[in-house]
Amino acid sequence: MKTKNNLVALIFISSLFVQGSADACCGDGKEAAGAAIKAGDLVSQAISSATSAIAAVLEHLNLTILTGFGKLYAEIEKQTAAMRTFAEGNAAVQSQMHMERARAEAQLRYEPSPRQCFEAAGGAGAGVASAGAAQALRSYNTDSAKRTLFTPNTSAAVGKLYDDHVNNYCSQQDADLGRCSRPADPAMQNADVRADATLNTSSYTPDQIAAAQAFVTNVVNPMPTQNIPKNWESTNQGKTFVAGQYIEQARASVAANSLNAAVAERTPIQGLGAAAMLNKADVSRLELMESQVRGRFESPAWYKMIAGLGMENMMREVVKIMALQTSMDFDRYKKTERIEAVLATQLAISVEQDSAVRMRELRNAAAKAGR
């Protein structure tokens, strides 16, 4: 309403400007001057009133604008605060997700394999197993050499083979023939004369070790050459006899070494199973290697484990298998070397036998020609 009145005042002032100008022009003298002064007063009052009215209107507009912008600023600030809170929350969530992803990736990449302890123990045990098997092989080869070089009585040595068989490895057929009162345990019957009893197992009991050694003796040198009296060895003939024993031992040792190696691989090593985290305290080197193979190929748990492995642990498992394969390849190389030695020995003996016959004939021919 106040704004409307102010506008009416403005219109009235305008009409005064028009009317006053006409009166001033139409009047004359004192009368005209008085009219002009009166009109000026009215204009001055109207301008003053209008100015106040315009100032009030502008002030009202300013307040209105300030109030509106204040609400706008408050709303903008509220929205800005909300957006800032959202942005901060989003950043926190993204950071947390990034850390969780990094942690998961690190866990997959660096978390040890579930079989790590078992593999580490098995790897450490492998070195102990190799040393133990080598020591057992030296012991068995030493015993084989003693039989060839230092047997005082051949009949007694052969008789011991018979007695050991009857007392420890008697079969049902032996019992039926009256050679023994009762047969041995089925697992030990004829164990000293059967290759399968020696080779078709990965670890021996003490009784099986004795049976395996008896089997090697029966194969390599069942009837050892009896030593000659000590005083005979000082003669040329005696020295030739002892040299013949050395030759016999050298050739027999090739076969003995191969068979004794098989026995040594199956001889339990004290504490090896416990060190390798197996379910037996004492195992052989072959049994340790067998556990590494069977623990994978024949283990459903292993297949289940590798199905859940990340790429890093999967590659670690592949490397372990390759290391196991390398070890087995080295064992295969040593076996091939022993086979080569056996073949070379057989060839040397064949050549000697053939040469002995021909050289004897040539010697006889030369003797006849020289007479």
Salt bridges, closest charged atoms under 4 A:
GLU75 OE1 - LYS78 NZ 3.81
GLU100 OE1 - ARG103 NH2 3.45
GLU119 OE2 - ARG115 NH2 2.84
GLU119 OE2 - ARG296 NH2 2.60
ASP164 OD2 - LYS160 NZ 2.82
ASP174 OD2 - HIS165 NE2 2.81
ASP174 OD1 - ARG179 NH1 2.84
ASP192 OD1 - HIS165 ND1 2.94
ASP196 OD2 - ARG194 NH2 2.63
GLU233 OE1 - LYS230 NZ 3.55
GLU265 OE1 - ARG285 NH1 2.95
GLU287 OE2 - LYS280 NZ 3.03
GLU290 OE2 - ARG294 NE 2.81
GLU298 OE1 - ARG294 NH1 2.68
GLU312 OE2 - ARG109 NE 3.43
GLU317 OE2 - ARG296 NE 2.78
ASP329 OD1 - ARG332 NH1 2.57
ASP331 OD2 - ARG285 NH1 3.05
ASP331 OD1 - LYS334 NZ 3.67
GLU352 OE1 - ARG251 NH2 2.60
ASP354 OD2 - ARG358 NE 3.06
